[in-house]
Amino acid sequence: MNMIKLIALDLDGTLLTSDKTISDKTRETLIELQKQGIKLILASGRPTPGLYSEAKKLKMDEYSGYLLSYNGAALHVYDSMEVLHSQTLTKDQAHRIIDHGRKYPEMTMMTYNAYTLLCENVTAYRVLPEAKMCRIGVEQFPNLHYAITFEPHKFLFAIEPEKMSQIEAEFKKPFEDELSMVLSTPFYMEVMNKGISKGKTLRKLLDILHLKSEDLMAFGDGQNDLEMLKMAGTSVCMGNGDPLCKEIADYVTLTNDEDGIPFAIEHFKNIGVL
């Protein structure tokens, strides 16, 4: 009997190849699993609209499924777009995050409203690639304080990987008891409200569906996937994944450019988990 009822998939570095596409083999494998009744969850740091294209390519408009965005700060049912979970930063927190970011002028500071990336310089490091990847527009403000007329789900800070490793601990310290700050890539730091993670939001979904961790398989590659991999009954780290993810995962598969997801699915089929 099939033990797995849900499969959570990180996008960048996991579901997507290095050129930001879903390989034919991966797509066909995941569509076949949905035909068997398994629901997919796209679990990403991206804003919600940044998941729509991949969801459609996987035929989730036909089979339904779930979109976990902003690293777990939002959760939607894909076909109906029913909101199952939403946890934002307060306006006060947002303004204090901006003030803190001012102390690190070499870092690019970004946030999002419903369909737009908000920044202070559209030519700054990673702004246009982030907007393109998420398929959203960009709006530039002379000061991000002016943009905070709402409660954002997250902030994103970007800097070259070697510089990120030098300032990461120092940058996090003032907010360590108030906010969640995680690296999704070596050059991206995600900033959300305290306690937000993909793992905690997936736990909420399991509770809503009256399912257990054993019913969930999760695929990831980055540090923002750690909590998701820890709580899933079956966890898979990509071959290109962070060493911390490889250490805690049940299985390490091939890389995202080598059809690592279908390879792992076949492995778990062979041992009777799928």
C-alpha positions in Angstrom: 0.0 0.0 0.0 1.3 3.5 -0.9 2.5 5.3 2.2 3.1 8.7 0.6 0.1 11.0 0.1 1.9 14.3 -0.3 5.2 15.3 -2.0 6.7 18.7 -1.1 9.1 20.2 -3.7 11.5 23.1 -3.3 11.8 24.8 -6.7 15.2 26.5 -7.3 18.0 23.9 -7.1 15.5 21.1 -6.7 12.5 20.9 -9.0 14.1 23.2 -11.5 17.3 22.7 -13.5 20.1 25.3 -13.5 18.4 26.9 -16.5 15.1 27.2 -14.5 13.1 24.6 -16.3 11.4 21.4 -15.3 12.9 18.5 -17.3 10.6 16.3 -19.3 11.4 13.3 -17.2 10.8 15.1 -13.9 7.5 16.5 -15.2 6.2 13.2 -16.5 7.2 11.4 -13.2 5.3 14.0 -11.1 2.2 14.0 -13.3 2.1 10.2 -13.1 2.3 10.3 -9.3 -0.7 12.8 -9.3 -2.6 10.4 -11.4 -2.1 7.9 -8.6 -3.7 10.3 -6.1 -0.5 11.8 -4.6 -0.8 15.6 -4.1 2.1 17.9 -4.9 3.1 20.9 -2.8 5.4 23.5 -4.3 7.4 24.9 -1.4 9.5 27.9 -2.1 10.8 31.2 -0.8 9.3 32.8 -3.9 6.2 35.0 -3.7 3.0 33.1 -4.5 2.7 34.3 -8.2 6.2 33.0 -8.8 4.9 29.4 -8.4 2.0 29.6 -10.9 3.9 28.7 -14.0 5.5 25.6 -12.5 2.2 24.5 -11.0 0.5 24.7 -14.4 3.3 22.8 -16.1 2.8 20.0 -13.6 -0.9 20.1 -14.3 -1.8 21.0 -10.8 -4.7 23.0 -12.2 -6.1 19.6 -13.1 -5.0 17.6 -10.1 -5.0 20.4 -7.5 -2.3 20.6 -4.9 -0.8 23.3 -2.7 1.4 26.4 -3.0 3.7 27.1 -0.1 5.3 30.5 -0.7 7.6 33.0 1.1 9.3 30.1 2.8 6.1 29.2 4.6 4.6 32.6 5.4 1.7 31.8 3.0 -0.1 28.6 1.9 -2.8 28.3 -0.7 -4.8 25.6 -2.3 -3.7 25.9 -6.0 -6.9 25.5 -8.0 -9.2 27.5 -5.7 -6.5 29.8 -4.3 -8.1 29.3 -0.9 -5.7 30.8 1.8 -4.9 28.1 4.4 -2.2 30.1 6.1 -0.7 33.7 6.0 1.7 35.2 8.5 3.2 38.6 7.7 5.6 41.0 9.2 4.1 44.0 11.0 4.7 47.4 9.5 6.8 48.3 12.5 9.0 45.3 11.9 9.3 46.1 8.2 10.5 49.6 8.9 13.0 48.4 11.5 14.3 45.8 9.0 14.8 48.6 6.4 16.7 50.7 9.0 18.9 47.6 9.8 19.5 47.0 6.1 20.8 50.6 5.8 23.8 49.5 7.9 24.8 47.2 5.1 24.8 49.3 1.9 26.6 46.6 0.0 23.5 44.4 0.4 20.5 44.6 -2.0 17.3 45.0 0.0 14.0 43.8 -1.6 10.4 43.0 -0.5 7.2 42.2 -2.3 3.6 43.2 -2.5 1.0 40.9 -4.2 2.5 41.0 -7.8 5.6 43.3 -7.6 9.1 43.2 -6.3 9.9 46.4 -4.5 13.4 47.8 -4.3 15.4 51.0 -4.2 17.6 50.3 -7.3 16.5 48.1 -10.2 20.1 47.6 -11.3 21.3 46.4 -7.9 22.7 42.9 -7.4 20.0 40.2 -8.1 17.0 42.5 -8.5 16.2 41.8 -12.1 17.1 38.1 -12.0 14.8 37.7 -8.9 11.9 39.5 -10.7 12.4 37.5 -13.9 12.6 34.2 -12.0 9.4 35.0 -10.1 7.7 36.4 -13.2 6.7 39.6 -11.4 7.2 43.3 -12.1 9.6 45.6 -10.4 8.9 49.0 -8.7 11.7 51.3 -7.6 11.3 53.6 -4.6 13.8 56.3 -3.5 13.3 54.9 0.0 11.7 51.5 0.8 10.1 53.1 3.8 7.7 54.8 1.3 6.6 51.4 0.0 5.5 50.0 3.4 1.8 50.8 3.3 1.0 47.1 3.9 2.3 44.2 6.0 4.8 42.2 3.8 5.4 38.5 4.0 9.1 38.7 3.8 12.2 40.7 2.9 15.0 39.4 0.8 18.7 40.5 1.1 21.3 39.7 -1.5 25.0 39.9 -1.7 27.9 37.9 -3.2 28.3 34.5 -1.5 31.8 35.2 -0.1 30.6 38.5 1.5 27.4 36.8 2.8 29.5 34.3 4.7 31.4 37.1 6.3 28.4 39.1 7.6 25.7 36.5 8.0 26.0 36.1 11.8 26.4 39.8 12.5 23.4 40.7 10.3 21.1 38.2 12.0 22.1 39.0 15.6 19.9 42.0 16.5 16.7 40.1 15.4 17.6 36.6 16.5 14.8 36.5 19.1 12.2 38.2 16.8 12.6 37.1 13.2 13.4 34.1 11.1 16.5 34.7 8.9 17.7 31.8 6.6 19.9 31.4 3.6 18.0 30.0 0.6 21.1 30.2 -1.6 24.6 31.3 -0.7 23.7 34.8 -1.9 20.1 35.2 -0.6 19.0 35.8 3.0 15.3 35.5 3.6 13.7 37.5 6.4 10.3 36.5 7.8 8.4 36.7 11.1 9.6 34.5 14.0 9.0 30.8 13.7 8.2 30.7 10.0 9.6 27.8 8.0 8.6 25.5 5.3 8.5 22.7 7.9 6.1 24.4 10.3 3.7 25.4 7.5 3.7 21.9 6.2 2.9 20.7 9.7 -0.2 23.0 9.6 -1.2 21.5 6.3 -0.8 17.9 7.6 -3.0 18.9 10.6 -5.7 20.4 8.3 -5.7 17.2 6.2 -5.6 14.9 9.2 -2.3 13.3 8.0 0.9 12.4 9.7 4.6 13.2 8.8 4.9 9.6 7.5 2.4 10.6 4.7 4.8 13.3 3.5 7.9 13.1 1.2 10.0 16.2 0.8 12.7 17.2 -1.7 15.1 20.2 -1.0 18.6 21.5 -1.4 19.0 24.7 0.7 19.2 25.7 4.3 15.7 27.1 4.1 14.6 23.5 3.4 16.1 22.0 6.6 13.0 22.2 8.7 10.9 20.7 5.9 13.3 17.8 5.5 13.5 17.2 9.2 9.7 16.9 9.7 8.9 14.9 6.5 8.5 11.2 7.0 10.7 10.7 4.0 13.3 13.4 3.1 15.5 13.7 0.0 18.3 16.1 -0.5 19.5 16.8 -4.1 23.1 15.9 -5.0 23.8 19.7 -5.4 22.4 20.4 -1.9 23.8 22.1 1.1 26.0 19.8 3.3 23.6 20.4 6.2 20.7 19.1 4.1 22.6 16.1 3.0 23.5 15.3 6.6 19.8 15.2 7.9 18.1 13.8 4.8 17.0 10.1 4.6 18.4 9.9 1.0 20.7 11.9 -1.2 19.8 11.7 -4.9 21.4 13.0 -8.1 21.6 16.7 -8.8 18.8 18.9 -10.1 20.5 18.8 -13.6 20.6 15.0 -13.5 16.9 14.2 -13.0 17.4 13.7 -9.3 13.7 13.7 -8.4 12.8 10.8 -10.8 15.9 8.9 -9.7 14.8 9.2 -6.0 11.2 8.3 -6.9 12.4 5.1 -8.6 14.5 4.3 -5.6 11.6 4.6 -3.2 9.3 2.6 -5.5 11.8 -0.2 -5.4 11.8 -0.3 -1.6 8.0 -0.1 -1.4 7.7 3.4 0.0 5.9 4.7 -3.1 
